[in-house]
Amino acid sequence: MGAATILSQPHACLCFLSSLMLLFTPLQGQILHACKESEYHYEYTECDSDGTRWRVAVPHTPGLCTGLPDPVKGTKCSFSCTAGQYLDMTLQECTPCVKGTYSLGTGIHFDEWTELPHGFRTFSDNIFGTENGNCNMSQWEPRGEYVASNNDECTATLIYSVNLKQEGTISFEYLYPDNNIAFEFFVQNNQCQPREENSRWMSTTKNGWNFHQVKLTQGTNVLYWRTMAYYMGSNILKPVLLRNILITGAAYTSECFPCKPGTFAPSTGASSCQLCPQNTFSYRGASSCIPCESDKYSAAGSASCTTRPPCTDKDYFYTHLPCDANGETKLVYKWIEPKICNSTMEEAKELPMSGTQIKCPPCNPGFHKTNSTICEPCPLGMFSNGTTCRKCPVGTQAAQGFEYKWWNSLPSNMKSTIMSGRNFEYQQGIGWEVAGDFIYTSAGSSDNDYMILTLNIPAFSSHQLSEKRESYEVAHITFVFDMKCSVNCQLLFMKAMNLETNSVIESWNGTRQKQSYSHHLNSNANTTFTWAFQRTSAQTDEGRKYTADVAKIYSINITNAKDGVASWCHPCAVGTDSECIACPSGHYIDKKTSSCISCPENTYLPSHLYFGEETCTKCGPGTKNNDKHTLCYNDCHLTVSAGEKKLQYDFSLLQNITFAGKPSFTSKGVKFYHQFSISLCGNQGQKLATCTQNVSDTQGLGNEPSLNSYVCQSTIIPSNVAGQNIFMSSQAVALGDQLIGVTTQAKLENITSPMDLFPGEHAATKDIIFYYRSKEVTQSCPYGRTTAIRLRCNPHKTGVGTVSVPSNCSEGTCDGCAFHFLWEAQQACPLCTAHDFQIITSVCQHGIQKTTAMWHTPKMCAGGIDLPPQTISICKTSDFWLKVGVIGGICSALGLTVLTGYFWKKNQYLEYKYSRLMISAPSKEGELPAADSCAIMEGEDAEDELLYSTRQSILRKFISFSEKRSSDGFDCVPLKSSGEHLDM
């Protein structure tokens, strides 16, 4: 099956004949024998401009013989053979293939991979720019029925070059189950120019093998299959597998291909080979299959038979028969098919006897029995506990869903099958068997087969599909299971939406005690749940050694399934357009009145089943409900008490950020890092943080699946492939689906943010901590993941600031469950208020004084109020006030002098009056004073007042005073008696 059989090697050119003659010229002095027919073969030269060519003989080993046949004119270039024929180069005619061989006519088929076929090459390198990694062993490896890629972080490339005489196609089957490996296929011409294809990146396979076909042009086509793994976890990745590579467009083939072992071609002119039936085998090039001996067996398409071992208790299983007309069933034992053991040997185990008839278990909730044999679903609007259907009471509605806890037969929306762990094809047989109280895994032909169980839900009930509801739980699935394993068995739980590729939700390895697992769904879509159990991943020979290793599922419960059944009824809302529908967003159903009532302020409804006010969950600190009461969020504003002050915060400029952690390196030197995306607040609680989880590049290779959350993480590996900057993104994980609260406290609802992870908190302005929680649980995080983001005021970090992780936890987490981040930014400071600045007044200079406001140092605020503008006022200098003081002093001195003179004069007058009174006093007690012509007997005070009240100058007053005195020095004033009046 080499490339030479296509006659498509690049060395066939116009100068082919002359080159051969030079190449095969015998060495001087060496005697060569005449070439035999077995020592050479024929090939055609390239077609000339007239469409003609020559047939030339080419020795298998150059230089060993001489005397080759002369070139003859060949067939026309348009000549070709049909399928089942080959071109006999001796006769230059199309000849049918003999029995046991086949031909495609104008193509070649690679369906056997015991080794790499001639013309294929594989090599590996490290495209990630590292030098220390050893990638020599990371290549494509033939494994009999297929060729497998590498599964590490190296790059493995499989190449095949073909020269076509006409336009053709390349088709192949591939199995690509693990999207942690990037897989691409592309075609280049002989000038190394890539063909323009819609997408060179292959999509992951959904169910088994996929088929891919690409057109090829006339001339040289170089085919590339390349894989690049980029998952840094501990699980072993599943490699990409290729098989059945078919190339057309070669015009003819010069030989027929023998059928590979395990196949046969019973007639001449076959275009393909058939598989040998079960318990038969064949050798290479067989025209019929050989039956196995009675003590041996074989699977379909086997190249040999295997001796049947004695039967043991691992070669049979038990199951429950369907209920009969009497409503009874029994436990029966059956041989595992295909039966590979010998039950006639002395040491062989016999098949146990079937059990006695027992009463059938009840139907599953929501179903009822008809004629005592079949469980039928209850009609719409009715419910049951598995026995009798009853109507829902008035004012209630059937809670639709599926609850499976009795396993007498497999439900209609569930299927069970077996997928081979060797060639990943689906086989005949049932992978899970019913056993009354549980369903358990049966056995396949090999221990590495996958036991597959699927459950399909076409749609979920939702009365508000048109509304975009963040954190709205459409439904949830819960199942109870356990595992018993003697080796490293594995149970995978997967989900596929809208018939897309299965994605692994959770996996369990080894023995597991009976436990429950729940998964929440936030989108309404056609959803298929898959359970896959594998006893061992080792590529062992066919056989069953670990059939005692089983997984059991006891119950499966999925809620809110459209067209489901009901096991109970819940209250409905009255006053709505429909007879019985759910309340609008933000409303709960009152248990007493069955009316819709809006939830109180700062509460939200976590699910669509809301009956009673107690279902309105209170929002955490620093958050409030959105308009629809479906979640609580922070509107980027916060008020925090700091002593007697109230600090106001505005995080509007810090809503979204994407950053990468410190780079890490694998054992092969490949650099990778974790990229985080944060949607902090606002947006009515919409999750705007996006993390992709598939291959993407700068040119855009298609729609990559993504994950939206408040906080998410993905693994990024930068690389350079063929000059393209490619960023491989994997393992998108939600770190925060729900905002719990915003506070300065270091603990909130069992989520802690230790201060010692990020030392340096300012005492006056404490860090603001956003607490988030993710609902998804894993084996390592049974309570889900949590995230605490500290916002720290840093006036030097402008713009969006910087985000850092703890120094001792480079990936943001120390245990894989609790994540911690420090976001330093100027916008994380409180809004500025009047308490954050002080007023400074300058000295008075030249009659001008300035008043300036200045921030306190260091400034621990941002935004808010602005500083008051500078003011300028007129002021008085010290010289002016000195002059005022001197003048005032002089005036005060003059005033004191005048007052002193006035009071001195007044004192003289009072002395005078006193002396006059003493003179006129009587000598004896009781006598009246004697009359004195110079005395003023009457009106003396008035005269005095007349004298001293006259407004005259002081000199004038002295003159008047002296003129009125008598010669003896006394004043002469008229006297007035009581009886008469005297004139002056």
Disulfide bonds with the S-S distance in Angstrom:
Cys35-Cys65 1.81
Cys47-Cys77 1.71
Cys81-Cys94 1.98
Cys97-Cys256 1.77
Cys135-Cys154 1.98
Cys259-Cys273 1.95
Cys276-Cys289 2.02
Cys292-Cys305 1.83
Cys311-Cys341 2.01
Cys323-Cys360 1.90
Cys363-Cys375 1.99
Cys378-Cys389 1.96
Cys392-Cys569 1.91
Cys485-Cys489 1.54
Cys572-Cys580 1.68
Cys583-Cys596 2.24
Cys599-Cys616 1.89
Cys619-Cys632 1.74
Cys636-Cys681 2.12
Cys691-Cys712 2.17
Cys781-Cys817 2.00
Cys793-Cys829 1.77
Cys809-Cys814 1.40
Cys832-Cys861 2.11
Cys844-Cys875 1.50
